[in-house]
Amino acid sequence: MPTQNPQSPPPAPAGSRPGGATPERVREQLRLFLVLLLGLVVVTQLELPFRLGGLLLGLGGAWVGIRLLISMTAVSRSGAEVRGWPSVIIGLGLTVVLVLVLTVQAVFYPVMSERERCLAEANTIKAQDSCDRRYEDRLDDLTGDLRRRAQNP
């Protein structure tokens, strides 16, 4: 009879896999997903250079959310009741939308940061309108330039 080392973990029960989905693990993943989602929503409200940190939170949240759905499916198939499906799916949808918005802002960073600086200095509605017009003109110039480059490689 082999002796067990007192520092090693107890053997896993027959039929269980290491890292298998359990209701406790699903709850832990759900908490982590909600914290990442909340962090993403908060970070998207910051000024532009700091806002781009939300890309990491969004990608991490998407990864945890997908893993959470997989774990929820496994626990549900084992016969345990699993609640929270709609919340996780809606949270994943929100995460995807925010990551797409942040990605566009990262791609057009110079234009976006100039607009934010202009709006921060604008004290009147007329000045804000001027900032918006300059922003739209720059975006039109950029997209026109991209179209010309795509047509003439």
C-alpha positions as CSV (number, residue, x, y, z in Angstrom):
1,M,0.0,0.0,0.0
2,P,1.6,3.3,-1.1
3,T,1.9,6.0,1.5
4,Q,0.6,9.5,0.7
5,N,2.9,12.4,1.2
6,P,1.3,14.8,3.8
7,Q,2.1,17.8,1.6
8,S,0.5,16.5,-1.6
9,P,-3.2,17.1,-2.3
10,P,-5.6,14.3,-1.8
11,P,-6.4,12.1,-4.8
12,A,-9.2,13.2,-7.0
13,P,-12.5,11.1,-6.8
14,A,-12.9,8.5,-9.5
15,G,-14.5,9.9,-12.6
16,S,-13.5,13.5,-12.0
17,R,-11.1,15.5,-14.1
18,P,-8.7,18.1,-12.8
19,G,-10.0,21.6,-13.6
20,G,-13.5,20.2,-14.2
21,A,-16.5,22.5,-14.0
22,T,-18.2,22.7,-10.7
23,P,-20.9,25.1,-9.5
24,E,-18.3,26.7,-7.2
25,R,-15.9,27.2,-10.0
26,V,-18.7,28.7,-12.1
27,R,-19.5,31.2,-9.3
28,E,-15.8,32.2,-9.1
29,Q,-15.7,32.7,-12.9
30,L,-18.9,34.7,-12.8
31,R,-17.5,37.0,-10.1
32,L,-14.3,37.5,-12.1
33,F,-16.3,38.2,-15.3
34,L,-18.4,40.7,-13.6
35,V,-15.4,42.5,-12.1
36,L,-13.7,42.6,-15.5
37,L,-16.9,43.9,-17.1
38,L,-17.4,46.6,-14.4
39,G,-13.7,47.6,-14.8
40,L,-14.2,47.9,-18.6
41,V,-17.3,50.1,-18.2
42,V,-15.4,52.4,-15.8
43,V,-12.2,52.6,-17.8
44,T,-14.2,53.6,-21.0
45,Q,-15.2,56.8,-19.2
46,L,-11.6,57.9,-18.7
47,E,-9.6,60.3,-21.0
48,L,-8.1,58.8,-24.1
49,P,-4.7,57.6,-23.4
50,F,-6.0,55.8,-20.2
51,R,-9.2,54.6,-21.9
52,L,-7.2,52.3,-24.2
53,G,-6.3,50.2,-21.2
54,G,-9.8,49.0,-21.4
55,L,-8.7,46.9,-24.4
56,L,-6.9,44.5,-22.1
57,L,-9.8,44.4,-19.7
58,G,-12.2,43.7,-22.6
59,L,-10.1,40.9,-24.1
60,G,-9.6,39.4,-20.6
61,G,-13.4,39.7,-20.0
62,A,-14.2,38.1,-23.3
63,W,-11.9,35.2,-22.6
64,V,-13.3,34.7,-19.1
65,G,-16.9,35.1,-20.4
66,I,-16.4,32.4,-23.1
67,R,-14.8,30.1,-20.5
68,L,-17.7,30.8,-18.2
69,L,-20.3,29.8,-20.8
70,I,-18.4,26.6,-21.4
71,S,-18.3,25.8,-17.7
72,M,-22.0,26.7,-17.3
73,T,-22.8,24.3,-20.1
74,A,-20.8,21.5,-18.5
75,V,-22.4,22.0,-15.1
76,S,-25.8,22.2,-16.7
77,R,-25.2,18.9,-18.5
78,S,-24.2,17.3,-15.2
79,G,-27.7,17.9,-13.9
80,A,-27.1,20.9,-11.6
81,E,-29.2,24.0,-12.1
82,V,-27.3,26.9,-13.6
83,R,-28.7,30.4,-13.5
84,G,-27.4,33.6,-15.1
85,W,-27.3,32.6,-18.7
86,P,-28.9,35.9,-20.0
87,S,-26.6,38.0,-17.8
88,V,-23.4,36.4,-19.1
89,I,-24.6,36.6,-22.8
90,I,-25.6,40.2,-22.4
91,G,-22.3,40.9,-20.6
92,L,-20.3,39.3,-23.5
93,G,-22.3,41.3,-26.0
94,L,-21.5,44.5,-24.1
95,T,-17.8,43.5,-23.9
96,V,-17.6,42.9,-27.6
97,V,-19.2,46.3,-28.4
98,L,-16.9,48.2,-26.1
99,V,-13.8,46.4,-27.4
100,L,-14.8,47.3,-30.9
101,V,-15.4,51.0,-29.9
102,L,-12.0,51.1,-28.1
103,T,-10.3,49.5,-31.1
104,V,-11.7,52.2,-33.5
105,Q,-10.6,54.8,-31.0
106,A,-7.1,53.3,-31.0
107,V,-7.0,53.2,-34.8
108,F,-8.0,56.9,-35.1
109,Y,-6.1,57.9,-32.0
110,P,-4.7,61.2,-33.3
111,V,-8.1,62.4,-34.5
112,M,-9.9,61.3,-31.3
113,S,-7.3,62.9,-29.0
114,E,-7.4,66.2,-30.9
115,R,-11.2,66.3,-30.7
116,E,-11.1,65.6,-26.9
117,R,-8.5,68.4,-26.4
118,C,-10.6,70.8,-28.5
119,L,-13.8,70.0,-26.6
120,A,-12.0,70.4,-23.3
121,E,-11.1,73.9,-24.3
122,A,-14.5,74.8,-25.9
123,N,-16.5,77.1,-23.6
124,T,-19.4,77.8,-25.9
125,I,-21.8,75.7,-28.0
126,K,-20.3,77.4,-31.1
127,A,-16.8,76.3,-30.2
128,Q,-18.1,72.8,-29.6
129,D,-19.7,72.8,-33.0
130,S,-16.4,74.0,-34.5
131,C,-14.6,71.1,-32.8
132,D,-17.2,68.6,-34.2
133,R,-16.9,70.0,-37.7
134,R,-13.1,69.7,-37.6
135,Y,-13.4,66.2,-36.3
136,E,-15.8,65.2,-39.0
137,D,-13.6,66.8,-41.7
138,R,-10.5,65.0,-40.5
139,L,-12.4,61.7,-40.4
140,D,-13.6,62.3,-44.0
141,D,-10.1,63.1,-45.1
142,L,-8.8,59.9,-43.5
143,T,-11.4,57.7,-44.9
144,G,-11.1,59.3,-48.4
145,D,-7.3,58.7,-48.2
146,L,-7.9,55.1,-47.2
147,R,-10.3,54.6,-50.1
148,R,-7.9,56.1,-52.6
149,R,-5.1,53.8,-51.3
150,A,-7.4,50.8,-51.5
151,Q,-8.3,51.6,-55.1
152,N,-4.7,52.2,-56.2
153,P,-2.4,49.7,-54.5
